């Protein structure tokens, strides 16, 4: 699932040039190597499609248990 909110004012490094903050939540599967690959891929997409430079983007990773996600009246 991806949620984009383009109308949120963001100040990054003292300027309001294009910038982004993201959170990636996964039920298992994250580790330092995987995180680097995701970070590179997402930063590339933001740069080419939304003109957000890689140097103006933070991405936070969360690796969680399935029991922390509700879906279809239950949890994973």
TAGI-V819250 format. One record per residue. N is the residue number from 1. PHI is phi in whole degrees, 0 to 359 (none if undefined). Layout:
[[N | PHI] [N | PHI]]
//
This chain:
[[1 | none] [2 | 232] [3 | 238] [4 | 246] [5 | 234] [6 | 277] [7 | 265] [8 | 273] [9 | 292] [10 | 229] [11 | 250] [12 | 226] [13 | 64] [14 | 84] [15 | 233] [16 | 252] [17 | 297] [18 | 309] [19 | 208] [20 | 208] [21 | 225] [22 | 223] [23 | 231] [24 | 245] [25 | 247] [26 | 226] [27 | 270] [28 | 75] [29 | 94] [30 | 269] [31 | 200] [32 | 306] [33 | 292] [34 | 297] [35 | 300] [36 | 298] [37 | 294] [38 | 298] [39 | 300] [40 | 296] [41 | 294] [42 | 292] [43 | 298] [44 | 296] [45 | 296] [46 | 298] [47 | 290] [48 | 281] [49 | 266] [50 | 240] [51 | 59] [52 | 260] [53 | 299] [54 | 304] [55 | 282] [56 | 238] [57 | 218] [58 | 250] [59 | 229] [60 | 255] [61 | 254] [62 | 233] [63 | 252] [64 | 229] [65 | 275] [66 | 299] [67 | 293] [68 | 269] [69 | 238] [70 | 267] [71 | 199] [72 | 57] [73 | 80] [74 | 214] [75 | 231] [76 | 282]]
//
